[in-house]
């Protein structure tokens, strides 16, 4: 037989008061509830905890005194655990772990983090980069409090909040003829040598988009990192397709690149936050709210290339 926390509290009060009736008054229950809890405890422990004297109350046995100390210790630790968890839920301190599949996350996460840590110095942050699959697995495994990812298929185990829709754009060297255009068609892009971002989900997404031209694209290089793609484009090896972009900074190669929106194309991805369903720690909810506010404002809008309207 197992004993519930409630039954242990009833037993604790009865042993402390030395009276079933007094314990019932304190716990605001019927005396039979206290008596039943005592019976259950004696059955579970296989020993008598008290001797009962009609009209005189109950008296602890030697075993009862030992069990009383153990119950007191257990319930004290249980109450401390409840208090600690309540502080974890409501407090603005502790570690927040973030997994991200957003190659341009360094363009916005440091800015968000600086403001959060300035306001709440007892918070610490941990960031881990991964692909779309690995960060979702990390969330489900309890490795992360939240993830930044591109939601493809709904997962009932992950609650999501969309942050920003990022239309696909063409990345080209700043001195390329396309750079001066307000938009460019997929048909025009496939006439050029192309550099493909070779990451899970991204590869098939971009190849499907290029296939809409009806022409076979000429892929001259692939890279699994956005900055390598940007540097290859900056060096004049070819054009590429991307979605989110860093702020107005040159590539690692040093040469400037230009983002040109796609013409008559609604294709794009939605950067989303993911987290476990249900009630959230106050710290996590604050991070979610700050991300949403950031991407609904001008700073977030700088990270995408919008086409002409």
N, C-alpha and C positions, 0 to 999 in steps of 0.2 A: 504494500500500500504506500502511496506517495502522499505527502502532506502539502497542502497549498500554503502560500505565504499568509493568507488570511487565517488559516487554522493555526499556524505557528504564532501569529500575533495573539490569537485568543488564548493559546496555551501560555504564552509569555505573560500575559496580563493575569491569568489565573494563578500562576506560580508566584508572581510578584505580590498579588493581593492576598493570597492564601484563602481565597473565597470565590466560589463560582458566581454567587449572586453579585458581589462587588465588581468582579470582572465584567459581568454582563451589563451592569450599570455604566461602567466606564466606556465599554465598547458599543453601548447602545444597541444591544442585541438581546434576545431571549436567553435565559440561563441554560436552556437546552442546547443552544448552539455552542456555548462554552464547554458544557459537559460532553457533547459529541466530539469536539476537537480534542479534549483530553483523552477520551477513549481511543480515538484514531491514533493519537501520538503514542499511547502505551502499546497499542497493537503494532504500529510501525516499528517501534524501538524494541519491542519484545520484553518490556520490563515495566514494573509499576513506578510511576513518577510521584504519586501522592497516595496518602491514605485519607479516606473520607470519614469524617465524623459528623453525624447528623446534627444540625443546628450549631456546630462549632467550626464548620469550614473544612478546609483541606490542609494537609501537612505534607511537606516535601519529604520524600525518601532520600537516602544518600545518593542514589542514582538520579533522582529528580533534581537535586542541587547541581550535579555535574551537567545534566542535560540543560538545565536553566542557563548556565554559563555559556554553553555552546549555542543555544538559541539566541541569547542576547548578542553574542559576537556575530552570528550569521545575520541577524536582522540589522545590526549596526552597519555591517558592510553592505548589505542590500540597500539600506537607506542612503549610504554614501554614494553608491553606484547610481542611484536614481538622481541624486543631486548633481553628480558629475555630468551625467548625460544631459540633464536639463541645462546645465551651464554650456555644454558643448552645442546644444541646439540653439540656444538664445544668445550666446556670447559672440563677440566679434574679435576672436583670438584663435590661435591655433594654426594648423597647417591646412592649406587648400591645394589639392593636387589637380593639375589640368593636363589632359592629353590633347594634342592637336594634330590634325591633318590639314594644315593651312600654311603653305609655303611662305606666305607673306606675313605670318603671325608676328615675326619680329618688328613689323611696321606698326603694330598697334598694341600688342600685349604689354610691352614695356611701359608705354604711356598710361595704359589702364592700371598697371601694377603700381607705378610710382604714386599715382593719386590715391590708390587704396591703402598703400603702406604708410603714406604720409598722414592719412586720417586715422589709421589703426595700426600703430607700430608693433602691437603684439601678434600681428598676423604674419605668417611666412607662406611662401608660395613655392610650388614645385611644378616645372613644366617639362613635358616629355613629348618629343616629336615622333610621329608614326604615320602609317598609311591609314586609309579609311577603315580597313578591316581591323587592324591591330588596336587602334584607339577605342573602337567599339567593344572589342573583346576585353580591353583593359578596364573599361567602365563596368562591364558585366561581371568581371572578376573582382571588382572592388579596388582596383589599383588607382582609379581616378574618381574625384568628386564630380567632375564635369569634363566634357570633351568638346572641341571645335572640329566639325567634320562636315562633309557633304552628304546629306541624307539622300539615299537612292531609293531604297525600299523601306516602307514602314516596319519598325521592329517594336512589337508591343512591350518589350522589356525596357525600352528607352523612350523617355519623354523628351520631346524636342521643342526648341523655340527658334524659329527662323530669325536670322540677323540681317542678312542682306542678299539680294539677288545680284549676281555678278554676270553680266552678259559676256559672251566670248568676244575677244578682240584679236586683231592681227598685230604681232610684234615685229617691227622691222627696224633696220638701221636708220638713224636720224637723217642720213643723206640719201635714203632710197626714194625713188619717185613716189611710192605709195604714201610716204610720210606726210606729204603735203595735202593729201586728200582728207575730206571729212569722214569718209567711210570707204570700205572696199568690199567687193563681193567675193564669195568663196571661189567662184569661177576664175577670178583674177589671181587669187592666192595660189591655186594649184598650178599656175603657169611658172611659179618660182620654185627653186629648191627649198625644201622644208626641213625644219628641225622639230622633232616630236618629243613632247614631254612624256616619258615612258614610266608612268606610275600606275599602280592598280586603279582601275576605273577610268583614269584620265586617257590612257592610250586608246581604248575602244571608243570613248566619247569623241575624241578629236578625229579619229579615223572615220567614224560614222558621219561626222559633220563634213569632212572633206569629200566623202563619197557622194554627197548630194550634188556635186558639180558634174558627176558623170565621167570624170576623168581620173586616171590613175595618178595619185600624188607621187612626187619624187622625193622620198625621204633620204636626205644625205647624212643625217646624224640623229641620234637619240640620246637623251640624258634623263636621269631619274630625279634631277634636282632643278628647281626653277631658276636659280642663279646661274647654273651651268647653261641652261637654255638661253637665258638673257645674254650671257657673255658670248656664246656661239653666234647668236644673232648680231650682236654688236660688232663682232669681228668680220661680218659680211658673209658668213657661210650660207645663210638662207633666212627665210621668214619662219615664224612659228605662230601657233594659236595658244592663248592663255585666257584666264578669266580674271583673277584678282591680280593686282599689281602693287609693287612697293611705291612709296612716295616718289616724288620727282628726283630720283637719284640715278647716277650712271651705273652701268653694270660693273661687275667685278673687273672686267677687262678694261674698264676705263672709258670706253667709247659710249656715246649716248645712243639710246634707243627710243623708239616712238611707238605709242599705242594707237592703233586705228580701229575704230568700231566696225563691226561687220554690217554691211548694207542689207536691208530687208531680211534680217535674220533675228528671230526671237530666242535663239538658243542661248543657254547659260546654265549656271549652277547656283544653288542657294546654300550659302554658308550658314550652318545652324549650330546651336548649342545642344548638347545632349546630356541628360542626367537621369538618375534613377527616379521612377515615378513615386509620388507620395510626398509627404511633408518634407521640407528641406531645412537644413541648418540656416540660421540667419546669415552667416557668412557667405554661404553658397548663394542664397537668394540675392544678397547684395551684389555679388559678382555678376549674376545673371542680369540684374537690373542695370548695372553699369555698362555691360556689353550692349544691351538693347539700346540704351540712351546714346551710346557712342556711335553705333551704326545708323541710328536715325538722324544723326547730325551731320554737319559738313565734313568733319574729320573722317568719318567712315566712308562718306561718298567719294573721297579722294582715292580710295583704294579700288575703284572700279572705273571702267571706261564706258561711258554712255554714248550711244549713237545719236545722230541728229533727230530732233523731234519735229 
